[in-house]
Amino acid sequence: MSENKQYTFHTSGSSGEPKIIKKSYECVLAEGQDLAEFFKFSPDTVFVSTVTPDFMYGTTFTVMLPKVLGCKVDEERVLYPEDIKDYEKYVFVSTPSFLEKLAKYNFTFKHKPQMIISAGAKLADDVFEYLEKISLGVTEIYGSTEAGVIAYRQCARDNLKFFENVTYKNNTIKSPYFDEAELTLNDEIEFLQNGFVVKKRNDRIVKIQEKRVSLSEVENILNASEFVEKSYCLKLDDKLCAAAVLTSKGQKFLEEKGKLELIKLLKMSGKASLCKKWRFLYDLPVTERGKINRERITEIFNTNITYPNIIDFSINSDFAEFKLVFPLSSNFFKGHFTDFPILPGVVQLFFAKEFIKDVFNLDFVPETVKKIKFSSVIKPDTKVTLTLKRKEKSIDFMFTNGDITFSSGSFVL
């Protein structure tokens, strides 16, 4: 892009409606130049990324920064860890949602990256520490579409520090990375001895039953539970909704005690008691930017079908397996049939499509099903394995239990 032109960005919309942000070429260039001076990567370094260049973080770290440094960019976006090519000297640009999976599955690179750069949300300290072991350095970026880069940390034990050309006063910042004279931070921060931490986002305050509720605060309460790995809360129809990913201990409790008992236990903690609708997911859906996909979570909550209990799962680039239980209390068993309840075939197809959509990050739901076969009935509370296999033009699914195949088929892409 030439001078005297503007970049147009859209915010992620993870905390509400996306906004349009315009920035001058000079601001984006200044950011790239300052980051080049900060990192000092040599020109023979390759930039490898899981993010796309069509938003602020991607533009800064996969377009402008390598351009200023004279570095090569691998334009093939990494979707799975095994997609990373055999570079000896490279920088890996990614997001917390992707990087936490590296830690979860003990992934190691063939060649350690010179630097792992992360932005979009705070890395959990244990994830940060794992990344430090499998790379030559880690930098977490704190910033926004409006402000650009604001601060950073390069050690799991460190707090955030402002970049040299960013100044902070009375919850406003000034920097050469945006055109306005100053911007107000949407986050509430707390200064400590060696930097600062972000306490909560002020733009995630909602009114529930005439009470002001911080969604971030409720998430922090849930995440502090030994049963919850991570969570996301939102307001729908004046109700507080919580989507949660369970720890192994939480999954075991769910399997042994059931969903109602787990919800009752989680609601005993402070403002978590305000949550009226719950969904327990194998993971929180994210966008290409690595941000929480609020639209997809809203869609899940607006689905009137009871979601199955997820006991365990494993996923790679073209294969996924889920251990599921469809409890008798699920609404689709009512009337199907009164004396002999079984899982309807249409519900099996629905959940096969739901998991396909999230696992393989599809923007559409495949409608055409071939080779469909219902071989055995699925009774309530039966442990069922859903297997998904992606091929070039189709995705096969199969519901099984040991040697018993309940149903199978193939969705055409």
Summary of the structure (lengths in Angstrom):
residues: 413
radius of gyration: 23.1
end to end distance: 36.0
largest distance: 73.2
contacts: 1238
relative contact order: 0.08
helix: 27%
strand: 34%
